[in-house]
Amino acid sequence: MTKRFSTSIKSEINFKPSKKEKNGEYYQTESSKISSEKRFLKLKKDSNFTLSIVIPVYNEEKSIRNILNLIPFDDGIEIIVVDDGSTDKSVQGAMESNKSIKLIKLDENQGYGNAILTGIKNTSGDIVITMDADGQHNPNDIYRLIEPILNDEADICIGSRYLGQCNYNIPFLTRVGECIIEKSLQILFRLKVRNNQSGYRALKRETASIFDDIKFNGFTFATEVLIKSKLKGYRLKEVPIVLEPRKYGMSKIRLVKLVITLISCFGYYFLVKLSNNSNVP
């Protein structure tokens, strides 16, 4: 049975970033931290729901603790950290945070998609959020992500830097790549999502079937899930977020491999779509 949330929530989120930089790390001021927690507590009071946050981690020892510390305290939040075979001190950093977390350690690196899947299989919340551990996703945006779901306006929300704010210059090839993916999704599947590679997402538990029988476990996973959501008839909505620059390390995306798997993904699911259409009387 689909769970309906009791109250329509009005957005109270200011889009001005609420953090300062200190010793190379972003942190919340005390006033903004209190404000963030108040917003969540208000949502929790007005709507009866629980929230699970899944954070895949691969060699993010310098950022994971800070990200966890920025998530508000509440018994209604379940935090699941999936260590995808890190070879640095990411696990130690997660354990040293001020949050109670469920830590899942994979013996070896299995890819972004598999880490997300592992985390989601271990969630219990009515709403599930996925976010990256590299410091680019601001936990303050959790409220904006879940708002359309609480208002029954969407089943799945995707955080978009294009609708919100990006605090660094996006590489040219990244922009071109996302544009090509956007047009491909639009032409092949009638799905328009500009920030289609965003890992900052929220979804109803009832949509969990989109994670069954995943074919692509790398970064193409993000696109595959969007396509499956559309084919299953779920409502998708992009919402504005603030995207911060990566302060440590480098992106794990390998462009050539991503392009090849994306072409395979589009081809596979376009054939699935044609097959589904041919079976409709």
N, C-alpha and C positions, 0 to 999 in steps of 0.2 A: 504494500500500500504506500502510495506517495505521501510523504509527510508534508503538511501545510503549516507554515509558520503564521503565528497569530496576528502580527502587527506590521503595518507598513512603516518602514524606517526612513526618515528624511536624512539626507546627507548633511553632515556638519563638518566635513573635512576640508581644511584649507590646503590649497595646493602648494604653498610655499614650503620648501624643505625645512624641517624642524631639527636640524642637527648642526653641530660645529665640528671642526677638524682639530684633533689633538693627537700629537705624536704619530701622525700618519694614519689615524683611525677616525672613523666617524662615530659620534656618540650622541645620544639624546641629552638635551639639557634636562634638568630635574623637572622644570615646569612642563615641557613637552611630553616627558615620560608620564607624568601624572595625568595630563590631558588625554594621552593615548589610552591609558588604562581606564579612565572614566568613560571614554567612548565605547570601549568593549563592554564594560559593565552595564552601560545603558542598553546596548543591544541585547545583552544576555538577559537583562530584566524584562525587556519588552517582547522578546521572542524566545521561546523555549527551544534551545538547540545546544549541541555540543560541537566542538571544533577540533579537527585533527590537522596538524601541520607536518608535512613530510619534507625533509631536507636531505637530499643526496649529497654526499661529501666525497671528494677525491683530491687529496693533497691541498687542503685549504686551512692549514694549521694557524695562519695568521689572521684569519677572518671569522672562523666558525664561532669562537667564543663570543665575540662582539655581537654577531647576528643573534645568537640565542639570548644574550642579555637584553636585547632590545624588544623581545617578545614580551607582552604584558603578562603579569602574574594573574592566573585565574584557574580554579579547579575545573572549569569547563574547557580548558585547552589541553590537548594531548600533543606532545611534541615527539616526533619519531625521526631520529637521525640515522641514516643508512650510510655507513662507511664502505665505499666501493673499492676496498683493497688499497687504501692509502699507505704510502711508504714513509710519510712524515709523521708529525705529532698531532694530526687532526683529531684523533680519538681522545687524546689527552686534553686538547683544547675544549672539546665538547663537554667532557666530564668536569672541567674546571669552571664551567659557566654557572650562573646562579639559578638555573632552571632544573626542574626534575624532567629528565628525558628518558625515552626508551631508545637504547642504542642497539643497532643491528650491525654486526660486522661481517662483511663478505670476505672470504679467504683470498680472493683475487679480483682484479678489476673486471667487471662484467658489462660495463657500459652504462651510460646515463639512463636509458630506458629501463633496463633491468633493475637498477637501483630504485627508481621511482615505483616500479611495479612491486618490488619487495616491500617498500614502505607502505604502499596503499593496502596491500594484503593484510597488514598488521594494524590498520586503523579501526577505530570504533565510533568516530564522530559522525554526526548527521551531515556535516559539511567538511570536505577535505580540501586543504590548500597545499599546493606544491610551490616551493621557492628554492632558489639557488643559495649556495653557501659562500659565494665569492664576494659578498658585500654589495652587490649591485641592486639587490631587491631590499626595499625599505619596509620593515615590519609595520610601520604606520599605515601602509596601504592595505593591510588586511581588511580593514573595515570597508573600504571602497570596493574591494573584490567581492565581499559576501553580501553587500547591500542589495544588488539586483536579485540574488537568490532568495533572500529573506522577503523581498517584495513580490516574489513569484513572477519576476520579469525575465528570468533566465534559469537554465539548468546548469550551464557551465560559463564561467567568466574568465576572460584572458586579459591580463594586465598589459596595457599598451603604452609604450613610451611616445608613440606618435600622437595619441590623444592627450597625454600628460606632459611630462617634462623629462628631458634627457640632459644630464649634467656633464656630458662629454661629447666629443665629435665622433659620430659613428663612422667606421671605416667605409670607404666608397664601395668596396666589393660586398660588404655586408648589406648595404642599402640596395645595391643592384640585385643581390641574391634574394632578399626578402620581397622585392618588387616582382621578380620573376615567379616566385612561389605564390605570391598574392594573386597574380593574373592567372596562373595555372589553376589554383583553387577555384577562382571565379569562373573560368571557362569550362573546366571539367566537372566541377561539382556544385556550381552556383553558390559558392561560399566565399564571403568577403571578410578576410581577417588580415589587417595590415601587419601587425606585429606577430606574425604567425609562428615565429621561433621562440616566443616568450615562454619561459618556464614558470612564470608566476601566474598561477591559475587557481581557481576555486570551483568546486563541483559538488552537486548533490550526491549523496551516497547512492541514490537510485540509478545514477548513470554509470555505476561501476562496471557494467557489462562491456563498456568500450575498451576495457583493459583485458578482456578475454581474447586469447589467441592472437597476441601481438606478433607481428612479423618482423619488425625492425626495432632492435634494442638499443641502437646508438642514438645520436641526436635527431635522426629522422623520426624517431618516436614521437616528437612533438607535433609533427605534421600528420603522421598516421592517426593519432588520437583525434585531431580536428576532423579529418575525413570520416572516420568511423562515427564520430558524434553526429555529423551531418547526415550520413546514410541511415542512422538510427532515428533521425527525426528530433534530436534534442535541440533546445534553443541555446544558441551561443551569443555572447555579448562581449565586446571589448570595452574595458573600462580604463580610465586614465591612471597611471602610476608615475612615480618619480624613479628614474633609473640613474644610479650612481656609477661613476667610473670604477673599474676594477683597480684596487690599490696594491694588490700583491699577485704575483704569479702571472700566468698567461692563459688565454683561452684554450680549452681542450679540444676545440672543434678542428677537424682536419678537412679542409675545403673540398679537395678532390674526392675523397671518400664520401663526404656528405652529398655532393652533386650526384654521384653514381647511385647512391641508395635512394635519393629523392626521386630520381627518374624511375627506378624500380618500383617505388612506393606508388607514384602516380599511375604507372601502367597497371599495376596489380589491382588497385582499387577502382580504376576506371572500368576494368573488365568486370569486377564485382558489381559495379553500378549497372553496367549493360545487362549482366545476367539477371540482376534483380528486376530490372525493367521488363525484360522479356518474359519473366514469370508472372507479371501482373496481367490478369485477364482483361 
